[in-house]
């Protein structure tokens, strides 16, 4: 039997990541995930979408695939942008952000990895795919 999946194509417009999180919430309820697990998925998904919208330089859409597996939820966020080298992404030092005017941003990749059970980044000059997996713990 084919595993259920949902596919979204989001235009790169303000707040479109909210459509993805609404979809994630419906899928989380369908899979009987806890409220905390659902919130973690939504936060990671927001970060991945915003990264794709703001940094990929993709011209059209960001694609999101949700795959419902027996023991996990797998989400792929795919852009057709310029790609990036994860080894060159610097995680900001918290002490440089607190009490300063510096932007309180830059933790997206770290946050995604903290919130999900596994995360893979595949990136070339033709785009990036972020594959996030949340294991079901009943």
N, C-alpha and C positions, 0 to 999 in steps of 0.2 A: 504494500500500500504506500502511495506517495505521501510524504510528510507535508502537512499543511504549511503554506507560506503566504506572506503578504508582501507586495511590492509597491513602493511609493516612488513617484517622480516629483520632486519638489523644485519649483522655480526658486532662484536665488533672490528672494525678497525678504524684507524684514519680518521677523516672527514666524516664518514658515516652519521653523523647527518645532513649533507647538503642535502642528499637525502630526509630526512624527511621534511626539510624546503621547498624544491622545491615542494613537494607534498602539503604542507600546503598553499603555494602561489597559486597553481592551484585551490585548494578548496576555498580559500578566494575570488579569482576572480569569481568563479562560484556562490558564495553566495552573490556577490556584496558588500563585506565588504570594508570599506575604506582602503586606503593605510596604515594609522596608525594602524588600527585593525589588518591587515595582518602582519605588522611588529611586533606588540606585540605578536601575536601568534607564529611567527617564533622565536623570542628571547626566549620566555618561553619554546618552544619546544627544542631549542638548549640546554638550561640549564638542562632540564629534561633528555635529551639523554646523555649529558656529565656526569651528576650525575650517571646514570645507567651504562655507560661505565666504569667510573673511580672508583666507590665505591661499586657496587653491588657484585663484584667478580663472576658475572655470567660467565659461560664458553663459551656459544655459541652466542646467539642472544638476541637482544632487539626487542620487538614487539611493533608496534605503530598502534593503531586503530583510524581512523577518522570517526566520525559519523556526518552526515549532517542532522540537524534538522531544522524545520520550522523557529525557532527564535534563534537558536544558533548553534555553532560548538563545538562538544565535542571530545577531544583528550585524549586517554589513552596511556601512556607509561608504558610498562610491562617488567620487567626483572625477571629472575628465579635465583636471587642471594641470598645473605645472609640476606637481609632485614636490617632495621634500626629502631631505636626508635627516632621519630621526637622530642620528648621532651628533648632529650639529645644533639640535634644539636644546637650549640651555634652560633648565628649571630655575626660576628666579629665587634669590635668597630672601627669606621672609623679612630679615632685619633691614633689607634695603627698601621694603615696601611700607612697613609700619611707620605711621607718623610722617610720611613724606608725600610729596605731590606726585610721585611716580605712579603710573597706572597700576592698579591692583589686578593685573592680568598675567597670563603666561603659565598658568598651572594646568591647562586643559588636558594635555597628554598624561601628566602625572595623575590627575584626578580620575580620568577614564580607567587607568590601570588599577587604581585603588578600589574603584567601585565595582569592577567586573572580575569574574573568576579567571578569564584569560582574554588577552588582547593581542592581535597581530596587526602590524602595519606593513602593507605592501605598497611601494611607491616607485613610480617611474616618471619620466618626462611627459607621460600621457595620462597621468592621474594617480589617485591614491585610493586604496581600499582599506578601511579600518574594519576588522572583524572582531566583534565583541561577543563573549559568551558568558551567560549567567547560568550556573548549575541550579537545578531545583532542589531545595532542601525542605522537605516537609516536616 
